[in-house]
Amino acid sequence: MKYHKLVENAAKPQGFWGRLMIRSMNRGHHELTDWALHYVTVPSGCRALDVGCGGGRTVQKLCEMVGSGKVTGVDYSALCVEKSQKLNQKNILCGKAEICRASVNELPFAEESFDIITAVETYYFWQDKLGGLKELLRVLRRGGRLLLVFEMLKDENDPEKWKAVEDRLHIEAVSREEITEILLRAGFWNIRTHVRSDKGWMCATAEKE
Ligand SMILES: C[S@@+](CC[C@H](N)C(=O)[O-])C[C@H]1O[C@@H](n2cnc3c(N)ncnc32)[C@H](O)[C@@H]1O
């Protein structure tokens, strides 16, 4: 029962269980995020966006990488915005970070606003995945890069691996092929996927031409 309440709050954290989930995500996605960030260059001075920023740990990591640049975090959960703001308080005060409440399908940013966009463990929850990716393409500058990060990768040898979570949250684990195909359909190019097989993790990088 407690476990279920916690898991259900991965989609849009709120209330008591949402707070616990945010804490657990900040801890649980730390190594996964570090692994995936190796596949992108985050140049000093760049503008970065983290969508579905949860508790804000990726925003914090990106702030350490962008030097004189700026990092924006976005989440549609009010609690996540509050927690991310708290974690990144110092960087917000000095104008290096900002956290906004918004959905990935309707971002309050002009076209070509960001050099790099990250999305860690959030894609499965987007109601309109293709629309979300097109919106990310819109706010990405030409030559900019998207990084999608996944822990829930389909396993051919164990098709039931994610069934309990999939059924409870009404989401689906992803495959390299599906992600490549939808990124192409959204208009990205130079798509690459990387798998860490000992952990079952996957990340995809893609560019705006
Ligand atoms: C499993 S959590 C991952 C949080 C964070 N990226 C991390 O790695 O710890 C998924 C996050 O995506 C957010 N989210 C889901 N759908 C969203 C959407 N359509 N727009 C913005 N945020 C969304 C949720 O509120 C939640 O904070």
The ligand as an SDF file (V2000), in Angstrom:
LIG
                    3D

 27 29  0  0  0  0  0  0  0  0999 V2000
    9.9630   10.1720  -12.3310 C   0  0  0  0  0  0  0  0  0  0  0  0
   10.0050   11.9090  -12.1420 S   0  0  0  0  0  0  0  0  0  0  0  0
   11.6770   12.3320  -12.6390 C   0  0  0  0  0  0  0  0  0  0  0  0
   12.1180   13.6420  -12.0550 C   0  0  0  0  0  0  0  0  0  0  0  0
   13.5530   14.0660  -12.3580 C   0  0  0  0  0  0  0  0  0  0  0  0
   13.7530   14.2840  -13.7820 N   0  0  0  0  0  0  0  0  0  0  0  0
   14.5270   13.0610  -11.8410 C   0  0  0  0  0  0  0  0  0  0  0  0
   15.2370   12.4210  -12.6440 O   0  0  0  0  0  0  0  0  0  0  0  0
   14.5790   12.8530  -10.6230 O   0  0  0  0  0  0  0  0  0  0  0  0
    9.0480   12.4970  -13.5130 C   0  0  0  0  0  0  0  0  0  0  0  0
    8.8460   13.9900  -13.4670 C   0  0  0  0  0  0  0  0  0  0  0  0
    8.2980   14.4390  -14.7040 O   0  0  0  0  0  0  0  0  0  0  0  0
    7.3030   15.4060  -14.4250 C   0  0  0  0  0  0  0  0  0  0  0  0
    6.3760   15.4350  -15.5650 N   0  0  0  0  0  0  0  0  0  0  0  0
    5.6380   14.4140  -16.0360 C   0  0  0  0  0  0  0  0  0  0  0  0
    4.9410   14.7920  -17.1110 N   0  0  0  0  0  0  0  0  0  0  0  0
    5.2490   16.0960  -17.3430 C   0  0  0  0  0  0  0  0  0  0  0  0
    4.8440   17.0430  -18.3200 C   0  0  0  0  0  0  0  0  0  0  0  0
    3.9630   16.7270  -19.2890 N   0  0  0  0  0  0  0  0  0  0  0  0
    5.3570   18.2820  -18.2650 N   0  0  0  0  0  0  0  0  0  0  0  0
    6.2460   18.6190  -17.2880 C   0  0  0  0  0  0  0  0  0  0  0  0
    6.6680   17.7550  -16.3150 N   0  0  0  0  0  0  0  0  0  0  0  0
    6.1770   16.5090  -16.3540 C   0  0  0  0  0  0  0  0  0  0  0  0
    6.6690   14.9300  -13.1170 C   0  0  0  0  0  0  0  0  0  0  0  0
    5.9750   15.9420  -12.4270 O   0  0  0  0  0  0  0  0  0  0  0  0
    7.8920   14.4300  -12.3610 C   0  0  0  0  0  0  0  0  0  0  0  0
    8.4990   15.4380  -11.6030 O   0  0  0  0  0  0  0  0  0  0  0  0
  1  2  1  0
  2  3  1  0
  2 10  1  0
  3  4  1  0
  4  5  1  0
  5  6  1  0
  5  7  1  0
  7  8  2  0
  7  9  1  0
 10 11  1  0
 11 12  1  0
 11 26  1  0
 12 13  1  0
 13 14  1  0
 13 24  1  0
 14 15  1  0
 14 23  1  0
 15 16  2  0
 16 17  1  0
 17 18  1  0
 17 23  2  0
 18 19  1  0
 18 20  2  0
 20 21  1  0
 21 22  2  0
 22 23  1  0
 24 25  1  0
 24 26  1  0
 26 27  1  0
M  CHG  2   2   1   9  -1
M  END
$$$$
